[in-house]
Amino acid sequence: MSCGLSLNQTSRILEVIFCALSLIISIFRGPMYSPYGIWCEFVWVFGLIVAVVIFVVEKCLVDKLIELLVLKHSWNDLSCGLSLLSSLMLLSACLIYCAKFVCAICVVDIICAIASILALAAYVVDAVMLKLKCPAGYLSNLRGILRFSQAFVACLIFTAVYSYFKGVENQFRPGGMIWCIVVYVVCFPPTVMVIPSHLQKCVDLLRCCDLNKLELVLDIVAVALYVSAAIIWPVFGYKHYRRDSKTNDYRFHDLNLVTTMTYVNLGLYLADLVWTLIVICKKR
């Protein structure tokens, strides 16, 4: 303890400082037009907000009140889950920013990347300390981690899809790839909506059926849709890439990223489907 701050609170302050520093430097370098740059800025804003909110709530001793009135599980579960999610998002931002913007003579971008890496380090330390407490709940354990990972991967897919079609969206609109975009969009909102339903007590009053059965239906539909996208996106994407002589190399990387993340999310939905079946079978 130093100056009345615990180790977790010190980590929160470092998270705020480095996320804010990354964001300020990024804004200072000029307007961000790249979808990947916008994603990085969004991640830094998200990490900043999460750190500030958790720090203020815990410093003002409101966490127990929120746990009593709002949360189905503990406050530690929520803070641990948000720290894990922020760490995952910051890892993607660090990798993307270093790959897309950092070069040997880009001093500002190098400083921005270093600040982002330090923010990631602070979040990882914080997440590990919270996870070692083994909080009981949803968000900090396997089912919650699977859910927010699905949403996170979907966001990366949206970013890569937007980058892939940016500037050429009026030149070609292959039906197969449009179907894949529909798949990604349709699966995203239910995945996000499931998470608060496991966290808030008030949702219990509105629930008219078993949440596990609803999740089972969601997973079955999502797996079926993602199987179609995993087949159709590479077929149409690589075919149109080869036939388009004006295509730049960066669009090929976008195509690869969407393909890879589609298979990753398919695996996450399959794992969640199996886990949901196990939970339902245990209840019988």
C-alpha positions in Angstrom: 0.0 0.0 0.0 1.2 3.5 -0.8 -0.8 6.8 -0.4 -3.8 4.8 0.5 -3.8 2.9 -2.8 -3.8 -0.9 -3.1 -1.8 -2.7 -5.8 -5.0 -3.1 -7.9 -5.8 0.6 -7.6 -2.2 1.5 -8.6 -2.6 -0.8 -11.7 -5.9 1.1 -12.5 -4.1 4.4 -12.4 -1.4 3.1 -14.7 -4.1 1.8 -17.1 -5.7 5.2 -17.2 -2.4 7.0 -17.8 -1.2 4.7 -20.6 -4.5 4.3 -22.3 -5.0 8.1 -22.3 -1.4 8.6 -23.5 -1.9 6.2 -26.4 -5.2 7.9 -27.4 -3.8 11.5 -27.1 -0.7 10.6 -29.2 -2.9 8.9 -31.8 -5.1 12.0 -32.0 -2.0 14.3 -32.1 -0.6 12.4 -35.1 -3.6 13.4 -37.2 -7.1 12.1 -38.1 -7.3 8.4 -38.3 -8.9 7.1 -41.5 -7.8 3.5 -41.4 -10.4 1.1 -39.9 -7.6 -0.6 -38.0 -6.5 2.7 -36.5 -10.1 3.5 -35.5 -10.3 0.1 -33.8 -7.1 0.9 -31.9 -8.5 4.2 -30.7 -11.8 2.6 -29.7 -9.8 0.0 -27.6 -7.9 2.7 -25.8 -11.1 4.6 -25.1 -12.7 1.4 -23.8 -9.7 0.6 -21.6 -9.6 4.1 -20.3 -13.4 4.0 -19.4 -13.2 0.6 -17.8 -10.2 1.6 -15.6 -11.8 4.9 -14.5 -15.2 3.4 -13.7 -13.7 0.4 -11.7 -11.3 2.7 -9.9 -14.0 5.2 -8.9 -16.5 2.5 -7.8 -13.9 0.7 -5.7 -12.4 3.9 -4.2 -15.9 5.2 -3.3 -16.8 1.8 -1.8 -19.9 1.5 -4.0 -18.9 -2.0 -5.3 -20.7 -3.8 -2.4 -23.9 -1.8 -3.1 -23.8 -2.6 -6.8 -23.1 -6.2 -6.0 -26.1 -6.3 -3.6 -28.6 -4.4 -5.8 -27.6 -5.2 -9.4 -25.2 -8.1 -9.9 -26.1 -11.8 -9.7 -22.5 -12.6 -9.0 -19.7 -10.8 -7.2 -18.1 -7.5 -8.1 -14.8 -9.3 -8.3 -16.2 -11.4 -11.1 -17.3 -8.3 -13.1 -14.0 -6.5 -12.6 -11.9 -9.6 -13.4 -14.0 -10.2 -16.6 -13.7 -6.6 -17.7 -9.9 -6.7 -17.1 -9.6 -9.9 -19.1 -11.6 -8.4 -21.9 -9.6 -5.2 -21.9 -6.3 -7.2 -21.9 -7.5 -9.1 -24.9 -8.6 -6.0 -26.8 -5.3 -4.2 -25.9 -3.3 -7.1 -27.2 -5.1 -6.8 -30.5 -4.5 -3.0 -30.6 -0.8 -3.4 -29.8 -0.3 -6.0 -32.5 -2.4 -4.1 -35.1 -0.8 -0.7 -34.4 2.7 -2.1 -34.5 2.0 -4.0 -37.8 0.1 -1.1 -39.5 1.6 2.1 -38.3 5.0 1.6 -36.7 8.2 2.0 -38.8 11.9 2.7 -38.1 11.5 6.5 -38.5 7.9 6.9 -37.1 8.9 8.3 -33.7 5.4 9.4 -32.7 3.9 6.0 -33.6 6.7 4.2 -31.7 5.9 6.2 -28.6 2.2 5.5 -29.1 2.9 1.7 -29.4 5.1 1.7 -26.3 2.3 3.4 -24.3 -0.2 0.9 -25.6 2.1 -2.0 -24.6 2.5 -0.6 -21.1 -1.3 -0.2 -20.8 -1.5 -3.9 -21.9 1.1 -4.9 -19.3 -0.8 -3.0 -16.5 -4.1 -4.7 -17.5 -2.5 -8.2 -17.7 -1.0 -7.8 -14.2 -4.4 -6.6 -12.9 -6.3 -9.4 -14.6 -3.8 -12.0 -13.2 -4.1 -10.7 -9.7 -7.9 -10.7 -9.9 -8.0 -14.2 -11.5 -5.8 -15.6 -8.7 -8.6 -14.7 -6.3 -10.7 -17.2 -8.3 -13.9 -15.1 -8.2 -17.0 -17.2 -8.5 -19.3 -16.0 -11.3 -20.0 -15.9 -15.0 -17.8 -13.3 -16.6 -14.4 -14.4 -15.2 -14.9 -18.1 -15.9 -15.0 -20.2 -19.1 -18.6 -19.5 -20.3 -18.3 -15.8 -19.9 -14.8 -15.8 -21.4 -16.1 -17.7 -24.4 -19.0 -15.2 -24.9 -17.0 -12.0 -24.8 -14.3 -13.6 -26.9 -17.0 -14.3 -29.6 -18.0 -10.6 -29.5 -14.4 -9.5 -29.6 -13.5 -11.7 -32.6 -16.7 -10.4 -34.4 -15.5 -6.8 -33.9 -12.1 -7.8 -35.5 -14.1 -9.3 -38.4 -16.2 -6.2 -38.9 -13.0 -4.1 -38.9 -11.3 -6.3 -41.5 -14.5 -6.5 -43.7 -14.8 -2.8 -43.7 -11.1 -2.4 -44.6 -11.5 -5.0 -47.4 -14.4 -3.3 -49.1 -13.3 0.3 -48.4 -12.9 2.2 -51.7 -14.1 -0.7 -53.8 -17.6 -1.3 -52.4 -19.2 0.1 -55.6 -17.1 -2.0 -57.9 -18.2 -5.5 -56.9 -20.7 -6.9 -54.4 -20.5 -10.7 -54.6 -23.6 -12.3 -53.2 -21.6 -15.0 -51.2 -19.6 -12.4 -49.4 -22.7 -10.3 -48.6 -24.2 -13.4 -47.1 -21.2 -13.8 -44.9 -21.5 -10.2 -43.7 -25.2 -10.9 -42.9 -24.0 -13.9 -40.8 -21.5 -11.8 -38.8 -24.1 -9.1 -38.2 -26.9 -11.4 -37.2 -24.8 -13.4 -34.7 -23.3 -10.4 -33.0 -26.3 -8.8 -31.1 -27.6 -12.0 -29.4 -24.0 -12.9 -28.3 -23.7 -9.4 -26.7 -27.2 -9.5 -25.1 -26.5 -12.9 -23.4 -23.7 -11.4 -21.3 -25.7 -8.9 -19.3 -28.5 -11.5 -18.8 -26.0 -13.5 -16.7 -24.9 -10.5 -14.8 -28.0 -8.4 -13.8 -30.6 -9.5 -11.2 -33.3 -7.4 -12.9 -33.2 -9.6 -16.0 -34.5 -12.5 -14.0 -37.8 -10.7 -13.7 -38.1 -10.4 -17.5 -37.0 -14.0 -18.3 -39.8 -16.2 -19.5 -37.8 -19.4 -20.3 -34.6 -21.2 -19.4 -31.6 -19.1 -20.4 -29.5 -22.2 -21.0 -32.0 -23.4 -23.5 -32.0 -20.0 -25.2 -28.2 -20.1 -25.4 -28.4 -23.6 -26.8 -30.6 -22.4 -29.7 -28.3 -19.4 -30.2 -25.2 -21.6 -30.4 -26.8 -24.1 -32.8 -27.9 -21.2 -35.1 -24.6 -19.4 -34.8 -22.6 -22.6 -35.6 -24.8 -23.4 -38.6 -24.4 -19.8 -39.9 -20.6 -19.7 -39.3 -20.1 -23.0 -41.0 -21.7 -21.5 -44.1 -19.5 -18.4 -43.8 -16.4 -20.4 -43.2 -17.0 -22.1 -46.6 -18.4 -19.3 -48.6 -16.2 -16.4 -47.6 -12.9 -18.0 -48.7 -14.4 -19.3 -52.0 -15.8 -15.9 -53.1 -13.1 -13.8 -51.5 -10.1 -15.4 -53.0 -11.8 -15.8 -56.4 -12.5 -12.1 -56.6 -9.1 -11.2 -55.3 -7.4 -13.1 -58.1 -9.6 -11.6 -60.8 -9.3 -8.0 -59.6 -6.1 -6.6 -61.1 -6.4 -3.3 -59.1 -6.5 -5.0 -55.7 -3.7 -3.9 -53.3 -1.8 -6.3 -51.1 -3.4 -4.9 -47.9 -6.8 -6.2 -49.1 -5.3 -9.7 -49.3 -4.3 -9.4 -45.6 -7.8 -8.2 -44.8 -9.2 -11.3 -46.6 -6.9 -13.6 -44.7 -7.8 -12.0 -41.4 -11.6 -12.4 -42.0 -11.1 -16.0 -43.0 -9.0 -16.8 -40.0 -11.3 -15.0 -37.5 -14.3 -16.8 -39.0 -12.7 -20.1 -38.2 -11.8 -18.9 -34.7 -15.3 -17.8 -34.0 -16.7 -21.0 -35.4 -14.5 -22.8 -32.9 -15.6 -20.6 -30.0 -19.3 -21.1 -30.8 -18.7 -24.9 -31.0 -17.0 -24.9 -27.7 -19.8 -22.8 -26.2 -22.4 -25.2 -27.7 -20.6 -28.2 -26.1 -20.4 -26.4 -22.7 -24.0 -25.4 -22.8 -25.0 -29.0 -23.5 -22.9 -30.1 -20.5 -24.6 -27.6 -18.2 -28.1 -28.6 -19.4 -27.3 -32.4 -18.9 -26.0 -31.7 -15.4 -29.2 -30.0 -14.4 -31.3 -33.0 -15.4 
